[in-house]
Amino acid sequence: MEVNQAKQEHLLALKVMRLTKPTLFTNIGDGETYQLMKNDPSIIKGAEMLMLGEMLTLPQNFGNIFLGETFSSYISVHNDSSQVVKDILVKADLQTSSQRLNLSASSAAVSELQPDCCIDDVIHHEVKEIGTHILVCAVSYTTQSGEKMYFRKFFKFQVLKPLDVKTKFYNAESELSSVTDEVFLEAQIQNITTSPMFMEKVSLEPSLMYSVTELNNVTEGDEGESTFGKMSYLQPMDTRQYLYCLKPKPEFAEKAGVIKGVTVIGKLDIVWKTNLGERGRLQTSQLQRMAPGYGDVRLSLEYIPDTVNIEEPFDITCKITNCSERTMDLVLEMCNSRSIHWCGVSGRQAGKLGPSASLSIPLRLLASVQGLQSVSGLRLTDTFLKRTYEYDDIAQVCVVCPFLSPES
């Protein structure tokens, strides 16, 4: 596909063509073509149903270029004159909104070019910016009379966005570890092109602070079967969710047991292929997550049953962590709700707790209402500062009646 050509007053002609693979073309509805193929003795029997001879067609226009794909172009300079041209230099630059890149394979000039001969070059560039791109091709040369000539041509094209990527963070407190807290990252990836994509790889490259476990396999391990099956195709406008579990490394966790403030999680690396195997790759910018703030005192659960019987006492174990830099003298108070009742003495001393220290407290409760009930009503008061910390919706338990059968 020719896109630019030098004016006739120059001895050299410039042609620029984008290199791209052919597109799929179906013509099943064309009865004449079908009948010709069926009656052609040189065509394998049944080929008229596949239409193999008609499925590939050369591009009729520039086509779409998407972020992360490789832009390839063929540049040819032809000597249209009847004289020898000397010192030919061909330069190709790509101008974006933020930078100008030199794509020329060679910066050396060709000493001479005979009539009806050409200089060919192929350039490749992985597109890393969205928006307007301008390919600038410049040609300089010297005529037989010693006159220096120069011309250039511009070709403008748009780079489109192929994927829409959205991320969500979920904080999950670890019940078994006092050092680390897990973070779950959900990545929603939508194909916003008009063609299906084969998702070759979607991985999370964690920052130095975290280790990552992918949760996108049916079976455990990196070699397990993918949740999306063996052929991981993403159809146009379809969305797929990928899930990752990140755990902070012990050397980066602070004394209180959590990483505080804004932290860098890592970046997503996405690799795909289009219909005929053209490869594209995108990396997101560094994903940042605001670590949860616990204030001066952090309350977490070390143990709680999933299901309890109505009007039967059950036990839980709470863990209290002093996240401040001072010693606290804590008093534990318990407030009953309509469905969950505390068993024990309210207002009892929990004792002194130093900075970054933790304390495990076993507690007993009783549920009086069936269904999914919320554990609430814990109060911790620091007698030094006369400050009270309230904890509601700590967890949920399923309350069942053991005397009722599933049928009833």
Secondary structure, 3 states (H helix, E strand, C coil): CCCCCCCCCCCEEEEEEECCCCEECCCCCCHHHHHHHHHCCCCCCCHHHHCHHHCEECCCCCCCEECCEEEEEEEEEEECCCCCEEEEEEEEEEECCCCEEECCCCCCCEEEECCCCEEEEEEEEECCCCEEEEEEEEEEEECCCCCEEEEEEEEEEEEECCEEEEEEEEEECCCCCCCCCEEEEEEEEEECCCCCEEEEEEEEEECCCEEEEECCECCCCCCCCECCCCCCEECCCCEEEEEEEEEECHHHCCCCCCCCCEEEEEEEEEEEECCCCCEEEEECCCEEEECCCCCCEEEEEEECCCEEECCCCEEEEEEEEECCCCCEEEEEEECCCCCEEEECCCCEEEEEECCCCEEEEEEEEEECCCEEEEECCEEEEECCCCEEEEECCCEEEEEECCCCCCCC
